[in-house]
Amino acid sequence: MKHYTIKLSNIFFMLVLSISAFMAIYFYSFGRPLWFDECALALNIVEKNNYFTVLLYAQACPPLFMYLSKLIHYLPVRAEYSLRIIPLMSFLASLPLFWALLNKLFKNNLCKLTAFSIFAFNYRVLYYAEEFKQYSTEMFIFLLILTSYFYIDIKSIKTKYKILYGLILGLLLWCSNAAAVGIASVGLLHLIKIFKKECSVKDYLIIFLPSLISIVSYYFVMYDTVHHDVLHAYWEDSFISANYNNFLKLMNRNAKYFFDEKCVIPAFIVLIGFFKCLFKNKFIVTIPILILLFISYLKIYPFTERLILFIFPLFTIAVAELCNFEKKFINLITLTIISIFLIFPAFKYSYNNICLNHFYHEDIVTPLKFTKNLMSDNDKLLIDNNNNRSFKYYNMLFKFKSEDIIYVSGDMSEFLNEIKQLPKGRYFYVHSHSSNRNEWLNAFYIFIKALYDYRIYSDEYGNCLFVFTVS
């Protein structure tokens, strides 16, 4: 009779996976209202059918992700749950997939657990697991492509499976922009194999010719989105440039976004780990990052924050590489530093935001419910341009009459001038979103306090309903 033993590393892996999955599902269970940017994408689900063209409301998203989301949108559950189910499932699938990748990259269990813990407890990763955006799905597809490099031997599999593999790679591109980086990376790695005579040119062409055709087709089909003036203007400072200062600012911004807003040490840890990966020929880590930097320099894809969430797992691998020394005491020292500056702060930050409800909470639904209950005939609802997309989406639920709605400017000075010109009557002003929400609300509070009778309904997150009377 065989006896099976469970390794301590596997127990720790299951523990981290379980905690991370619980936090993601718990966060998802809140069913928080879609925020402004999610509403903009959700409006495309409702109002648009052709996702191979430029999306409405300055949005950009892979077409097959949009079609699948449109299908799921018709599930008999609230949109906050149906639209977010794809990102959640993508994240949950990414956890064991990333572990499978780590098992191919490291023999040292300490390295595997270090990378996995940083990944599984990162707040940005957990946050986009429950937001209606493509970023979590792109991360899953990117990991799937990279992992396939280690688990699919293109030299030994049958021709029909090579063709199938190539077709799947080409199809994944239409589900994820990150797939292009993944395919290009795996393609370069297989070129290295050709030079080493570990695979043939014929095998290579069978698999990667469909992907090349798909990438070229995708670029031309999505050309208007790639070169969209509004999107480029919005991400203007998010492309890599030859300017040294701008490059450092962008890298610093990314480091603060993923790790710590106050401490730059994590950025240095990742950078050192990246160079160690270069030195150790861990091309699976370095090539995708270099490709992404290159296409960002060409102004094809921004290298910033949530748009590069899919390469965050590679950052964690770079960090874990610092624990990959022959001498155990050096590994323990580096692990201690990494734990102090990365793992423990990451878990604490995620716990505070998710379990203690300190996350960014944008809610236009509750103020609109109040408004719907309190409004009488001849009352008017004010919606500024900062909140118009959220209102437009949720008004499909509340059905405010168009004659009862007044749209006002999203610029503070213009907005206040428009308020001064309002005729006599009672007004309901709903506010949940702006880039400087506190400043906006404080300015408006000072304004109405001096001029009108008013009442304010608000929550701890700054979502407000102002009711005031112009006499």
Secondary structure, DSSP 4 states (H G I P E B T S, - for coil): -------HHHHHHHHHHHHHHHHHHHHHHT-PPP-HHHHHHHHHHHH---TTSPPSTT----HHHHHHHHHHHTSSS-HHHHTTHHHHHHHHHHHHHHHHHHHHH-S-HHHHHHHHHHHHT-HHHHHGGGSSSSHHHHHHHHHHHHHHHHH--TTTS-HHHHHHHHHHHHHHTTT-THHHHHHHHHHHHHHHHHHTTSS-HHHHHHHHHHHHHHHHHHHHHTHHHHT-HHHHHHTGGGS--S-HHHHHHHHHHHHHHHT-SS--HHHHHHHHHHHHHHHTT-HHHHHHHHHHHHHHHTTSS--SGGGGGGGHHHHHHHHHGGG--SSHHHHHHHHHHHIIIIIHHHHHHHIIIIIT--S----SHHHHHHHHHH--TT-EEEEETTTHHHHHHHHHHH---GGGEEEE-SSHHHHHHHHHTPPSEEEEEEE---TTHHHHHHHHHHHHHHHSEEEEEE-TTS-EEEEEEE-
